[in-house]
């Protein structure tokens, strides 16, 4: 089982991306949970949401306290919340930033842990024309998960994005989100 904690702000789509991930994993015949952890936060307030992903049935139904993967979709949170809380030296960090993994490690004095970075803000501005970083960051997470567990496939996640947004977004914006997802998958940088 892989446990994931997302850090974002209200209105940035972390909860939606978490749900899309779980739907894709389940569509492939594996097991997943998506658990948001927020109350009546206003738009822009820090929030967390969680996933569990496994090829075996999940028996835990609580919040994730010791994540294997932490994903930060808003880089301003690096100075506001403890993204390392509950992680051990083997955790994986996926951070939306223009910095390299080495620069993040040095700036925040991060010991152990594998760091990945992605300039999701830039991708979102180029492809969607607004700073909606959840979908490119989802692409980055899918790449890491696929390398670890073989699930989910990018194509399955693409279909879940279409199913989630197909009736809500214009064709142009939906296609921009799909391009952003693919770029997140391919442009993630590791140490």
VEXMI-571272 format. One line per 8 residues: their letters; for each residue x, z, y of N, C-alpha, C, O. Coordinates in nm, 4 decimals. Last residue first. Layout:
BEGIN
a> X,Z,Y,X,Z,Y,X,Z,Y,X,Z,Y ~ ...;
This chain:
BEGIN
xxxxxxxx> 1.6118,-0.8506,1.3765,1.7515,-0.8106,1.3979,1.8434,-0.8880,1.3053,1.9649,-0.8683,1.3083 ~ 1.3842,-1.1226,1.4467,1.4245,-0.9979,1.3803,1.5710,-0.9697,1.4087,1.6439,-1.0552,1.4589 ~ 1.1199,-1.2683,1.6254,1.2652,-1.2514,1.6155,1.2935,-1.1193,1.5449,1.2347,-1.0164,1.5783 ~ 0.8618,-1.5094,1.5922,0.9038,-1.3697,1.5830,1.0555,-1.3636,1.5598,1.1114,-1.4435,1.4846 ~ 0.7707,-1.7696,1.5824,0.8675,-1.7340,1.6876,0.9115,-1.5884,1.6871,0.9902,-1.5475,1.7724 ~ 0.5767,-1.8086,1.3823,0.7050,-1.8794,1.3729,0.8103,-1.8315,1.4725,0.9294,-1.8515,1.4486 ~ 0.3623,-1.6422,1.4470,0.4141,-1.6442,1.3095,0.5554,-1.7030,1.3056,0.6424,-1.6531,1.2343 ~ 0.3140,-1.7167,1.7080,0.3517,-1.5793,1.6786,0.4174,-1.5698,1.5411,0.5156,-1.4980,1.5225;
xxxxxxxx> 0.2348,-1.9822,1.6618,0.3596,-1.9556,1.7329,0.4065,-1.8125,1.7109,0.5264,-1.7886,1.6966 ~ -0.0089,-1.9395,1.5304,0.1012,-2.0082,1.4607,0.2349,-1.9835,1.5293,0.3369,-1.9659,1.4626 ~ -0.1524,-1.8141,1.7383,-0.1342,-1.7478,1.6096,-0.0146,-1.8074,1.5362,0.0707,-1.7344,1.4858 ~ -0.1528,-2.0165,1.9322,-0.0852,-1.8890,1.9610,-0.0582,-1.8115,1.8320,0.0475,-1.7500,1.8178 ~ -0.3136,-2.2071,1.8034,-0.1734,-2.2398,1.8337,-0.0930,-2.1122,1.8594,0.0209,-2.1002,1.8145 ~ -0.5502,-2.0585,1.8011,-0.4892,-2.0986,1.6742,-0.3430,-2.1384,1.6938,-0.2583,-2.1071,1.6102 ~ -0.5973,-2.0349,2.0762,-0.5749,-1.9144,1.9960,-0.5090,-1.9491,1.8629,-0.4209,-1.8765,1.8169 ~ -0.6409,-2.3048,2.1382,-0.5288,-2.2336,2.1987,-0.4944,-2.1072,2.1219,-0.3770,-2.0750,2.1038;
xxxxxxxx> -0.8782,-2.3463,1.9963,-0.7578,-2.4177,1.9540,-0.6319,-2.3543,2.0135,-0.5279,-2.3500,1.9479 ~ -1.0435,-2.1813,2.1550,-1.0246,-2.1530,2.0129,-0.8981,-2.2213,1.9622,-0.8188,-2.1590,1.8917 ~ -1.0306,-2.3184,2.3984,-0.9743,-2.1839,2.3902,-0.9518,-2.1435,2.2445,-0.8520,-2.0786,2.2133 ~ -1.1560,-2.5625,2.3222,-1.0224,-2.5615,2.3815,-0.9562,-2.4239,2.3688,-0.8389,-2.4145,2.3324 ~ -1.4093,-2.4845,2.2393,-1.3186,-2.5482,2.1427,-1.1744,-2.5422,2.1937,-1.0818,-2.5191,2.1160 ~ -1.4912,-2.1586,2.3668,-1.4928,-2.3043,2.3747,-1.3935,-2.3604,2.2741,-1.3033,-2.2895,2.2293 ~ -1.6115,-1.8872,2.1611,-1.5159,-1.9490,2.2526,-1.5344,-2.0996,2.2570,-1.5864,-2.1602,2.1633 ~ -1.8062,-1.8126,1.9781,-1.7934,-1.7374,2.1025,-1.7076,-1.8078,2.2072,-1.7283,-1.7903,2.3273;
xxxxxxxx> -1.8002,-1.9382,1.7371,-1.9254,-1.9493,1.8127,-1.9164,-1.8844,1.9508,-2.0078,-1.8989,2.0321 ~ -1.5300,-1.8780,1.6559,-1.5825,-2.0145,1.6600,-1.7080,-2.0340,1.7434,-1.7215,-2.1348,1.8127 ~ -1.4204,-1.6264,1.6179,-1.4352,-1.6763,1.7546,-1.5059,-1.8104,1.7677,-1.5386,-1.8524,1.8787 ~ -1.4344,-1.5711,1.3402,-1.4584,-1.4664,1.4391,-1.4935,-1.5228,1.5757,-1.5850,-1.4739,1.6421 ~ -1.3724,-1.8126,1.2126,-1.4995,-1.7462,1.1821,-1.5349,-1.6413,1.2874,-1.6522,-1.6240,1.3205 ~ -1.1161,-1.8564,1.3217,-1.2238,-1.9532,1.3460,-1.3594,-1.8869,1.3225,-1.4511,-1.9029,1.4030 ~ -0.9862,-1.6354,1.2140,-0.9921,-1.6509,1.3602,-1.1055,-1.7469,1.3960,-1.1818,-1.7217,1.4893 ~ -1.0119,-1.6981,0.9427,-1.0787,-1.5783,0.9943,-1.0885,-1.5811,1.1475,-1.1874,-1.5346,1.2042;
xxxxxxxx> -0.8481,-1.9236,0.9308,-0.9915,-1.9369,0.9033,-1.0689,-1.8165,0.9553,-1.1798,-1.8316,1.0065 ~ -0.5998,-1.8023,0.9863,-0.6543,-1.9055,1.0762,-0.8049,-1.9193,1.0561,-0.8804,-1.9260,1.1531 ~ -0.5761,-1.6463,0.7581,-0.5946,-1.5791,0.8871,-0.6491,-1.6790,0.9891,-0.7352,-1.6440,1.0697 ~ -0.5346,-1.8474,0.5715,-0.6510,-1.7600,0.5568,-0.6805,-1.6897,0.6885,-0.7967,-1.6751,0.7266 ~ -0.2930,-1.9534,0.6629,-0.4131,-2.0379,0.6617,-0.5404,-1.9547,0.6495,-0.6424,-1.9876,0.7101 ~ -0.1110,-1.7485,0.6149,-0.1438,-1.7845,0.7528,-0.2731,-1.8653,0.7586,-0.3537,-1.8469,0.8498 ~ -0.2063,-1.5191,0.3587,-0.1522,-1.6486,0.3985,-0.1957,-1.6785,0.5421,-0.3040,-1.6384,0.5848 ~ -0.1397,-1.1622,0.3846,-0.2246,-1.2791,0.3607,-0.1515,-1.4076,0.3995,-0.0475,-1.4037,0.4652;
xxxxxxxx> 0.0827,-1.1410,0.1052,-0.0537,-1.1493,0.1583,-0.0525,-1.1072,0.3036,0.0289,-1.0234,0.3422 ~ 0.3353,-1.0892,0.0207,0.2767,-1.2165,-0.0196,0.1311,-1.2314,0.0209,0.0632,-1.3240,-0.0236 ~ 0.4675,-0.8594,0.1087,0.3682,-0.8476,0.0017,0.3112,-0.9802,-0.0488,0.2446,-0.9822,-0.1523 ~ 0.6714,-0.9303,0.2978,0.6756,-0.8052,0.2209,0.5904,-0.8097,0.0943,0.6347,-0.7694,-0.0132 ~ 0.5997,-1.1764,0.4059,0.7345,-1.1615,0.3512,0.7457,-1.0359,0.2644,0.8215,-1.0350,0.1674 ~ 0.3456,-1.1105,0.4951,0.3602,-1.2106,0.3898,0.4975,-1.2015,0.3249,0.5106,-1.2169,0.2035 ~ 0.4063,-0.9236,0.6962,0.3314,-0.8819,0.5774,0.3492,-0.9806,0.4632,0.3659,-0.9406,0.3480 ~ 0.5401,-1.0931,0.8802,0.6092,-0.9781,0.8216,0.5385,-0.9338,0.6929,0.6042,-0.9092,0.5917;
xxxxxxxx> 0.3321,-1.2765,0.9392,0.4614,-1.3229,0.8868,0.5351,-1.2092,0.8158,0.5860,-1.2268,0.7051 ~ 0.1380,-1.1081,1.0443,0.1097,-1.1821,0.9209,0.2398,-1.2308,0.8577,0.2551,-1.2263,0.7356 ~ 0.2641,-1.0277,1.2817,0.2383,-0.9303,1.1758,0.2134,-0.9995,1.0423,0.2622,-0.9543,0.9387 ~ 0.2579,-1.2706,1.4236,0.3859,-1.2068,1.3912,0.3694,-1.1078,1.2762,0.4512,-1.1045,1.1843 ~ -0.0210,-1.3078,1.4475,0.0612,-1.4064,1.3771,0.1951,-1.3476,1.3348,0.2410,-1.3715,1.2232 ~ -0.0807,-1.0869,1.6060,-0.1356,-1.0940,1.4713,-0.0554,-1.1941,1.3878,-0.0254,-1.1683,1.2713 ~ 0.0415,-1.1714,1.8393,0.0974,-1.0558,1.7689,0.0431,-1.0471,1.6261,0.1145,-1.0043,1.5354 ~ -0.1292,-1.3846,1.9114,0.0095,-1.4122,1.8747,0.0758,-1.2950,1.8021,0.1577,-1.3165,1.7128;
xxxxxxxx> -0.3679,-1.2168,1.9421,-0.3598,-1.3202,1.8387,-0.2152,-1.3627,1.8109,-0.1800,-1.3762,1.6937 ~ -0.3180,-1.0323,2.1557,-0.3527,-0.9859,2.0212,-0.3335,-1.0929,1.9138,-0.2867,-1.0615,1.8044 ~ -0.2705,-1.1074,2.4176,-0.1567,-1.1039,2.3255,-0.1927,-1.0683,2.1820,-0.1064,-1.0734,2.0944 ~ -0.3757,-1.2705,2.6679,-0.4425,-1.2168,2.5493,-0.3426,-1.2183,2.4339,-0.3312,-1.3173,2.3616 ~ -0.3288,-1.3508,2.9486,-0.2398,-1.2634,2.8706,-0.3086,-1.1933,2.7527,-0.3005,-1.0712,2.7395 ~ -0.4194,-1.7022,2.9537,-0.4401,-1.5642,2.9973,-0.3605,-1.4730,2.9051,-0.3273,-1.5133,2.7937 ~ -0.3891,-1.9476,2.8351,-0.3960,-1.9420,2.9815,-0.4366,-1.8059,3.0351,-0.4828,-1.7948,3.1486 ~ -0.3313,-1.9947,2.5792,-0.4683,-1.9507,2.6066,-0.4963,-1.9420,2.7564,-0.6112,-1.9307,2.7991;
xxxxxxxx> -0.0631,-2.0891,2.5832,-0.1616,-2.1477,2.4924,-0.3068,-2.1154,2.5271,-0.3955,-2.1984,2.5071 ~ 0.0812,-1.9535,2.7867,0.0991,-2.0969,2.7648,-0.0157,-2.1582,2.6851,-0.0608,-2.2683,2.7167 ~ -0.0046,-1.6888,2.7594,-0.0218,-1.7580,2.8881,-0.0110,-1.9094,2.8713,-0.0853,-1.9846,2.9343 ~ 0.0741,-1.6401,2.4922,-0.0672,-1.6355,2.5306,-0.0923,-1.7090,2.6620,-0.1900,-1.7828,2.6744 ~ 0.3553,-1.6611,2.5157,0.2808,-1.7514,2.4264,0.1341,-1.7564,2.4682,0.0761,-1.8645,2.4784 ~ 0.4057,-1.4466,2.6928,0.4397,-1.5837,2.7299,0.3619,-1.6842,2.6455,0.3086,-1.7817,2.6984 ~ 0.3200,-1.2343,2.5302,0.2587,-1.2574,2.6619,0.2836,-1.4006,2.7063,0.1918,-1.4683,2.7524 ~ 0.4871,-1.2388,2.3113,0.3473,-1.2768,2.2933,0.2772,-1.3037,2.4260,0.1860,-1.3860,2.4333;
xxxxxxxx> 0.7711,-1.2616,2.2281,0.7199,-1.2711,2.3651,0.5769,-1.3241,2.3588,0.5495,-1.4383,2.3957 ~ 0.8598,-1.0300,1.9850,0.7918,-1.1569,2.0109,0.7455,-1.1547,2.1554,0.6868,-1.0563,2.2003 ~ 1.0747,-0.8576,1.7558,1.0153,-0.8779,1.8876,0.9530,-1.0168,1.8951,0.9897,-1.1079,1.8208 ~ 1.1340,-0.6018,1.5189,1.1009,-0.7417,1.5451,1.0452,-0.7490,1.6867,0.9766,-0.6573,1.7319 ~ 1.3431,-0.3703,1.3638,1.2727,-0.4097,1.4856,1.2563,-0.5613,1.4904,1.3508,-0.6374,1.4691 ~ 1.3389,-0.1202,1.1255,1.3675,-0.2619,1.1494,1.2823,-0.3048,1.2678,1.1622,-0.2782,1.2711 ~ 1.4850,0.2039,1.1221,1.3708,0.1172,1.1456,1.4158,-0.0272,1.1702,1.5208,-0.0505,1.2300 ~ 1.7533,0.3744,1.2927,1.6898,0.3222,1.1724,1.5806,0.2248,1.2102,1.5832,0.1683,1.3195;
xxxxxxxx> 1.6659,0.4818,1.6230,1.7543,0.4921,1.5070,1.6802,0.4415,1.3838,1.5595,0.4623,1.3706 ~ 1.6442,0.3810,1.9495,1.5731,0.3838,1.8220,1.6750,0.3811,1.7082,1.7582,0.2909,1.6988 ~ 1.6734,0.3918,2.2356,1.7536,0.4728,2.1446,1.6837,0.4906,2.0098,1.6665,0.6030,1.9625 ~ 1.5575,0.2148,2.4045,1.4742,0.3268,2.3622,1.5442,0.4160,2.2590,1.4818,0.5053,2.2017 ~ 1.7703,0.0336,2.4517,1.6966,0.0912,2.5642,1.6198,0.2170,2.5239,1.6165,0.3146,2.5988 ~ 1.8552,-0.0371,2.1885,1.9446,0.0318,2.2822,1.8680,0.1011,2.3941,1.8980,0.2157,2.4278 ~ 1.6253,-0.1596,2.0785,1.6915,-0.0484,2.0089,1.7762,0.0327,2.1061,1.7704,0.1556,2.1068 ~ 1.5835,-0.3657,2.2649,1.4828,-0.2604,2.2464,1.5466,-0.1381,2.1824,1.5243,-0.0256,2.2271;
xxxxxxxx> 1.8165,-0.5175,2.2210,1.7918,-0.4586,2.3533,1.6889,-0.3461,2.3450,1.7045,-0.2427,2.4100 ~ 1.7743,-0.5959,1.9529,1.8905,-0.5134,1.9876,1.8702,-0.4453,2.1231,1.9033,-0.3277,2.1384 ~ 1.5438,-0.7601,1.9762,1.5393,-0.6349,1.9011,1.6556,-0.5419,1.9358,1.6362,-0.4208,1.9467 ~ 1.5252,-0.8664,2.3237,1.5640,-0.8862,2.1843,1.5470,-0.7543,2.1091,1.5370,-0.6485,2.1712 ~ 1.2386,-0.8892,2.5460,1.3683,-0.8346,2.5057,1.3974,-0.8688,2.3594,1.3061,-0.8964,2.2816 ~ 0.9870,-0.9526,2.6007,1.0834,-1.0620,2.6179,1.2239,-1.0172,2.5777,1.3170,-1.0977,2.5757 ~ 0.7477,-0.8248,2.3634,0.8442,-0.8084,2.4720,0.9288,-0.9342,2.4841,0.9405,-1.0122,2.3896 ~ 0.5702,-0.6628,2.1369,0.5522,-0.7704,2.2334,0.6453,-0.7436,2.3511,0.6235,-0.6506,2.4288;
xxxxxxxx> 0.7134,-0.5640,1.8311,0.6878,-0.5319,1.9715,0.6745,-0.6589,2.0547,0.7563,-0.7503,2.0447 ~ 0.7047,-0.3992,1.5419,0.6824,-0.5342,1.5930,0.6333,-0.5175,1.7363,0.5251,-0.4638,1.7600 ~ 0.8967,-0.2082,1.3220,0.8349,-0.2139,1.4550,0.8232,-0.3597,1.4960,0.9198,-0.4354,1.4862 ~ 0.8870,-0.0432,1.0145,0.9048,-0.1718,1.0820,0.8304,-0.1652,1.2144,0.7152,-0.1222,1.2195 ~ 1.0585,0.2354,0.8615,0.9448,0.1710,0.9269,0.9862,0.0395,0.9933,1.1032,0.0159,1.0233 ~ 1.2605,0.3824,0.7560,1.2317,0.2544,0.6925,1.1165,0.1788,0.7583,1.0813,0.0693,0.7144 ~ 1.2710,0.6279,0.8823,1.3812,0.5333,0.9077,1.3536,0.3942,0.8515,1.4164,0.2973,0.8942 ~ 0.9199,0.6795,0.9561,1.0495,0.7208,0.9046,1.1510,0.6099,0.9305,1.1188,0.5094,0.9940;
xxxxxxxx> 0.6625,0.7858,1.1870,0.7383,0.6844,1.1137,0.8661,0.7444,1.0573,0.9143,0.8472,1.1050 ~ 0.5303,0.9714,1.3443,0.4915,0.9599,1.2045,0.5688,0.8565,1.1239,0.5438,0.8406,1.0044 ~ 0.5980,0.7961,1.6381,0.5295,0.9113,1.5796,0.4894,0.8823,1.4346,0.4236,0.7822,1.4059 ~ 0.6985,0.5829,1.7732,0.7673,0.6211,1.6498,0.6992,0.7371,1.5781,0.7396,0.7727,1.4674 ~ 0.5637,0.5583,2.0092,0.5346,0.4581,1.9061,0.6000,0.4934,1.7729,0.5610,0.4393,1.6694 ~ 0.4350,0.7625,2.2152,0.5406,0.7742,2.1152,0.5092,0.6784,2.0003,0.4374,0.7132,1.9065 ~ 0.3610,0.6042,2.5311,0.3215,0.6682,2.4053,0.4410,0.6725,2.3101,0.5358,0.5951,2.3239 ~ 0.4881,0.4969,2.7618,0.3755,0.5896,2.7745,0.3398,0.6647,2.6473,0.2927,0.7783,2.6544;
xxxxxxxx> 0.6735,0.3011,2.7306,0.7110,0.4114,2.8186,0.6030,0.5189,2.8281,0.6228,0.6207,2.8944 ~ 0.5375,0.1252,2.5690,0.6656,0.1781,2.5208,0.7117,0.2978,2.6042,0.7811,0.3858,2.5534 ~ 0.3245,0.0206,2.7032,0.3012,0.1422,2.6252,0.4302,0.2034,2.5720,0.4323,0.3205,2.5340 ~ 0.4007,-0.2187,2.8037,0.4016,-0.1052,2.8967,0.3793,0.0265,2.8232,0.4119,0.1329,2.8758 ~ 0.3596,-0.4075,2.6003,0.4928,-0.3465,2.6151,0.4973,-0.2304,2.7138,0.5904,-0.1500,2.7080 ~ 0.1051,-0.4232,2.3813,0.1255,-0.4085,2.5251,0.2584,-0.3368,2.5493,0.2694,-0.2173,2.5216 ~ 0.1142,-0.4236,2.1090,0.0736,-0.5477,2.1751,0.0886,-0.5425,2.3267,0.0852,-0.6461,2.3931 ~ 0.3045,-0.3148,1.8600,0.2778,-0.2807,2.0001,0.2428,-0.4091,2.0733,0.3292,-0.4934,2.0973;
xxxxxxxx> 0.2799,-0.1890,1.5387,0.2735,-0.3100,1.6197,0.2282,-0.2719,1.7605,0.1263,-0.2050,1.7780 ~ 0.4471,-0.0504,1.2724,0.3865,-0.0210,1.4026,0.3931,-0.1493,1.4835,0.4990,-0.2108,1.4954 ~ 0.4341,0.0107,0.9278,0.4512,-0.0889,1.0335,0.3792,-0.0400,1.1584,0.2652,0.0061,1.1517 ~ 0.3865,0.2374,0.7902,0.5024,0.1586,0.7491,0.5377,0.0563,0.8565,0.6540,0.0200,0.8745 ~ 0.2706,0.5444,0.9382,0.2660,0.3989,0.9198,0.3985,0.3401,0.8718,0.5065,0.3868,0.9079 ~ 0.1337,0.8112,0.8834,0.2729,0.7748,0.8580,0.2825,0.6241,0.8327,0.3004,0.5813,0.7186 ~ -0.1364,0.8245,0.9318,-0.0491,0.9178,1.0032,0.0990,0.8847,0.9876,0.1808,0.9260,1.0699 ~ -0.4355,0.6612,0.9584,-0.2973,0.6426,0.9160,-0.2096,0.7370,0.9983,-0.2090,0.7298,1.1212;
xxxxxxxx> -0.7367,0.8353,0.8777,-0.6483,0.7688,0.9719,-0.5080,0.7587,0.9139,-0.4682,0.8395,0.8300 ~ -0.8851,0.7742,0.5534,-0.8567,0.8573,0.6701,-0.7674,0.7771,0.7652,-0.7282,0.6644,0.7349 ~ -0.9272,0.7141,0.2804,-1.0224,0.6715,0.3835,-1.0081,0.7607,0.5065,-1.1062,0.8154,0.5570 ~ -0.7643,0.6017,-0.0130,-0.7584,0.6807,0.1104,-0.8577,0.6255,0.2120,-0.8704,0.5041,0.2275 ~ -0.7856,0.4091,-0.2043,-0.8623,0.5317,-0.2250,-0.8577,0.6243,-0.1036,-0.9393,0.7159,-0.0929 ~ -0.7978,0.0656,-0.2636,-0.7588,0.1721,-0.1710,-0.8473,0.2941,-0.1941,-0.9696,0.2826,-0.2022 ~ -0.6842,-0.1348,-0.5374,-0.7915,-0.0671,-0.4637,-0.7382,0.0493,-0.3800,-0.6466,0.1208,-0.4205 ~ -0.3921,-0.3396,-0.4677,-0.4680,-0.2495,-0.5549,-0.5777,-0.1817,-0.4728,-0.5655,-0.1721,-0.3507;
xxxxxxxx> -0.2631,-0.4689,-0.2750,-0.3104,-0.5539,-0.3844,-0.3917,-0.4717,-0.4843,-0.4532,-0.5274,-0.5752 ~ -0.3351,-0.3689,0.0619,-0.2855,-0.3433,-0.0724,-0.3386,-0.4470,-0.1705,-0.4454,-0.5049,-0.1506 ~ -0.3303,-0.2226,0.3769,-0.3290,-0.3492,0.3046,-0.2679,-0.3221,0.1681,-0.1620,-0.2602,0.1581 ~ -0.4870,-0.0654,0.6460,-0.4217,-0.0477,0.5166,-0.4363,-0.1796,0.4444,-0.5422,-0.2423,0.4495 ~ -0.4647,-0.0270,0.9979,-0.4958,-0.1072,0.8790,-0.4268,-0.0456,0.7585,-0.3218,0.0177,0.7698 ~ -0.5916,0.1052,1.3098,-0.5116,0.1130,1.1878,-0.5584,0.0126,1.0830,-0.6748,-0.0271,1.0797 ~ -0.5385,0.1516,1.6589,-0.6235,0.1098,1.5483,-0.5329,0.0957,1.4274,-0.4121,0.0765,1.4410 ~ -0.5372,0.3205,1.9701,-0.4726,0.2894,1.8435,-0.5793,0.2381,1.7478,-0.6958,0.2772,1.7557;
xxxxxxxx> -0.5022,0.2808,2.3295,-0.5769,0.3081,2.2077,-0.4932,0.2721,2.0863,-0.3921,0.2028,2.0970 ~ -0.4938,0.3412,2.6827,-0.4237,0.3263,2.5545,-0.5155,0.3583,2.4365,-0.5961,0.4511,2.4428 ~ -0.7243,0.1624,2.8931,-0.6733,0.2900,2.8421,-0.6020,0.2673,2.7085,-0.6448,0.1832,2.6294 ~ -0.8355,-0.0840,2.9519,-0.7007,-0.0558,3.0005,-0.6421,0.0746,2.9513,-0.5219,0.0969,2.9657 ~ -1.1655,0.0237,2.9794,-1.0774,-0.0912,2.9647,-0.9418,-0.0572,3.0258,-0.9344,-0.0075,3.1382 ~ -1.2005,0.3621,2.8699,-1.2292,0.2518,2.9599,-1.1328,0.1375,2.9299,-1.0313,0.1556,2.8626 ~ -1.3046,0.5162,2.5708,-1.1989,0.4767,2.6627,-1.2432,0.3587,2.7483,-1.3139,0.2688,2.7028 ~ -1.4618,0.6760,2.4071,-1.5250,0.6034,2.5168,-1.4210,0.5594,2.6194,-1.4457,0.5646,2.7399;
xxxxxxxx> -1.2413,0.6499,2.1526,-1.3715,0.7033,2.1897,-1.4323,0.6154,2.2974,-1.4510,0.4951,2.2789 ~ -1.0598,0.5331,1.8686,-1.0831,0.5429,2.0121,-1.2215,0.5989,2.0349,-1.3075,0.5953,1.9468 ~ -0.9353,0.3870,1.6308,-0.9262,0.5277,1.6709,-0.9384,0.5346,1.8218,-0.8384,0.5411,1.8933 ~ -1.0535,0.1718,1.3683,-1.0185,0.1972,1.5085,-1.0195,0.3462,1.5380,-1.0952,0.4222,1.4775 ~ -0.9461,0.0583,1.0731,-1.0044,0.1800,1.1290,-0.9633,0.1970,1.2745,-0.8489,0.2332,1.3018 ~ -0.9744,-0.1469,0.8068,-0.9478,-0.1507,0.9501,-1.0210,-0.0331,1.0111,-1.1435,-0.0245,1.0027 ~ -0.8342,-0.2111,0.4853,-0.9217,-0.1324,0.5728,-0.8789,-0.1557,0.7162,-0.7617,-0.1811,0.7440 ~ -0.8182,-0.4083,0.1863,-0.7754,-0.3733,0.3214,-0.8806,-0.2881,0.3894,-0.9990,-0.2924,0.3559;
xxxxxxxx> -0.7069,-0.5891,-0.0988,-0.7821,-0.4781,-0.0407,-0.7280,-0.4429,0.0966,-0.6073,-0.4472,0.1203 ~ -0.7520,-0.9283,-0.2178,-0.6802,-0.8012,-0.2129,-0.7658,-0.6994,-0.1382,-0.8849,-0.7221,-0.1169 ~ -0.8783,-1.1718,-0.1982,-0.8980,-1.0940,-0.3199,-0.8183,-0.9649,-0.3261,-0.8171,-0.8983,-0.4296 ~ -0.8698,-1.3036,0.0373,-0.7745,-1.3471,-0.0649,-0.7832,-1.2640,-0.1921,-0.7039,-1.2835,-0.2842 ~ -1.0475,-1.1634,0.1909,-1.0843,-1.3001,0.1514,-0.9924,-1.3549,0.0435,-1.0318,-1.4427,-0.0333 ~ -0.8950,-0.9363,0.2456,-1.0073,-0.9253,0.1524,-1.0487,-1.0637,0.1029,-1.0815,-1.0798,-0.0146 ~ -0.7208,-1.0473,0.4362,-0.6670,-0.9875,0.3130,-0.7766,-0.9800,0.2067,-0.7530,-1.0137,0.0907 ~ -0.9054,-1.1244,0.6347,-0.8218,-1.2242,0.5678,-0.7677,-1.1721,0.4359,-0.7680,-1.2433,0.3355;
xxxxxxxx> -1.0130,-0.8770,0.7146,-1.1008,-0.9808,0.6586,-1.0213,-1.0854,0.5821,-1.0644,-1.1306,0.4760 ~ -0.7827,-0.7541,0.8210,-0.8494,-0.6992,0.7026,-0.9394,-0.8029,0.6364,-0.9408,-0.8144,0.5138 ~ -0.7320,-0.9260,1.0435,-0.6336,-0.9065,0.9371,-0.7011,-0.8571,0.8095,-0.6786,-0.9125,0.7019 ~ -0.9653,-0.8853,1.1940,-0.9348,-1.0192,1.1415,-0.8353,-1.0086,1.0262,-0.8519,-1.0741,0.9233 ~ -0.9314,-0.6152,1.2621,-1.0448,-0.6556,1.1786,-1.0209,-0.7936,1.1164,-1.0527,-0.8156,0.9996 ~ -0.7049,-0.6338,1.4252,-0.7028,-0.5493,1.3061,-0.8140,-0.5886,1.2096,-0.7922,-0.5946,1.0886 ~ -0.8053,-0.7910,1.6329,-0.6971,-0.8435,1.5491,-0.6881,-0.7649,1.4189,-0.6660,-0.8235,1.3129 ~ -0.9944,-0.6070,1.7390,-1.0375,-0.7361,1.6841,-0.9313,-0.7943,1.5915,-0.9638,-0.8421,1.4828;
xxxxxxxx> -0.8230,-0.4054,1.8272,-0.9245,-0.3757,1.7259,-0.9720,-0.5044,1.6596,-0.9877,-0.5097,1.5376 ~ -0.6756,-0.5418,2.0222,-0.6072,-0.4851,1.9053,-0.7071,-0.4580,1.7927,-0.6783,-0.4849,1.6760 ~ -0.7815,-0.6488,2.2618,-0.8102,-0.7132,2.1343,-0.7375,-0.6594,2.0131,-0.7369,-0.7251,1.9090 ~ -0.7759,-0.5374,2.5116,-0.6689,-0.6316,2.4767,-0.6856,-0.6940,2.3390,-0.6098,-0.7843,2.3034 ~ -0.9655,-0.3427,2.5602,-0.9913,-0.4769,2.6118,-0.8858,-0.5797,2.5762,-0.9026,-0.6978,2.6067 ~ -0.7458,-0.0719,2.5796,-0.8842,-0.1156,2.5688,-0.9030,-0.2525,2.6332,-0.8614,-0.2751,2.7468 ~ -0.4214,-0.1538,2.4536,-0.5086,-0.0965,2.5569,-0.6487,-0.1507,2.5370,-0.6680,-0.2605,2.4847 ~ -0.2345,-0.0585,2.1634,-0.2780,-0.1525,2.2657,-0.3558,-0.0780,2.3719,-0.3550,0.0449,2.3780;
xxxxxxx> -0.0788,-0.0368,1.8576,-0.0893,0.0253,1.9899,-0.1275,-0.0839,2.0891,-0.0621,-0.1878,2.0978 ~ -0.1551,-0.0016,1.5133,-0.1496,-0.0886,1.6310,-0.1576,-0.0021,1.7560,-0.2338,0.0944,1.7606 ~ -0.0129,0.0743,1.2101,-0.0730,0.1310,1.3311,-0.0488,0.0346,1.4453,0.0646,-0.0060,1.4707 ~ -0.0518,0.0377,0.8615,-0.0164,-0.0241,0.9890,-0.0868,0.0505,1.1017,-0.2043,0.0855,1.0910 ~ 0.0684,0.0664,0.5331,-0.0139,0.1231,0.6390,0.0398,0.0766,0.7741,0.1606,0.0762,0.7978 ~ 0.0515,-0.0806,0.2207,0.1199,-0.0823,0.3499,0.0220,-0.0301,0.4544,-0.0919,-0.0759,0.4633 ~ 0.0841,0.0000,-0.1187,0.0000,0.0000,0.0000,0.0882,0.0000,0.1245,0.1875,0.0724,0.1315;
